[in-house]
């Protein structure tokens, strides 16, 4: 598909970041265009944007006073890239889902796959709303869930659906309900007698996923491996296990999702831990880590995509010291070992069960 879209008689060029070889994927959806059409005649200057993944709203609403609630480091890069591509100012007023917002008049949400994240957005909006607020939520009809309505009705008295347009629909929310006490949108659970907490929307809510459990049952850290990077660190459970088993290890947690990094700060209290919200490893020096561990994701909202992970493997090789290791757990069907053999001379499947493989790759000169 092309990368040009027309909104209000003006053409914009929009590209996906990270790049993808799948030419059928666009940097916008009909749900986002339907939202823009709905608000096109509204005389509201101040707009708050949620889940503007590639920047279609930031670009098309650039003349308004926009606040963008970001969730991914790659999202910020995508927005910046597309603003530059359209010769628009790249300065964006960013907030996180945990920040307090001011004077929310009109909020636009592309409803995320995570219903928890959708609720986190709505609670954040509700806390800063007045009686005149309008929240416009766009979604593709094939992803509709009755839970959209249930969650929305917790916060708003008026919840209406639009007619479908090109397989997209809207939820229009008005009349915020009086709420005296908000629920803390944190999941907590116990694993191996330790408590873990994570914000709504972070992978594997309320438990440790079975892939990570399998990984930690078999992960062995060598005595000489003192500098470790946890890639796609999620809620920090792998990093925490490492620091508890090996007190002298310095661990760096990297994740694209800001709520994952915020959650890992709740769980990993070790003074030798550092936290980085980024979608790449470009800021790390060559030959700087003894070990990289990972349970890499392969879901991108509703898409299955391993392209991002495969591109990260190249940087993992670069930042590992000679004889350094990458040890990861992954679903067996992803066949990561074949891809890793293009980079590493030594690749072994060290453990596997019916669903998962633990793969060890060693950097050799």
Secondary structure, 3 states (H helix, E strand, C coil): CCCEEEECCEEEECCCCCCCCCCCCCCCCHHHHHHHHHHCCCCCCEEEEECCCCCHHHHHCCCCEEEEEECEHHHHHHHHHHHHHCCCCCCCEEEECCCCCCCEEEEEEECCCCHHHHHHHHHHHHHCEEEEEEEEEEEEHHHCCHHHHHHHHHHEEEEEECCCECCEEEEEEEEECCCCCCCCCEEEEEECCEEEEEECCCCCCCCCCHHHHHHHHHCCCCCCCCEEEEECCCCCHHHHHHHHHCCCCEEEEEECEHHHHHHHHHHCCCCCEEEEECCCCCCCCCCCEEEEEECCCCEECCEECCHHHHHHHHHHHHHEEEEEEEEEEEEHHHCHHHHHCCCCCEEEEEEECCCEEEEEEECCC
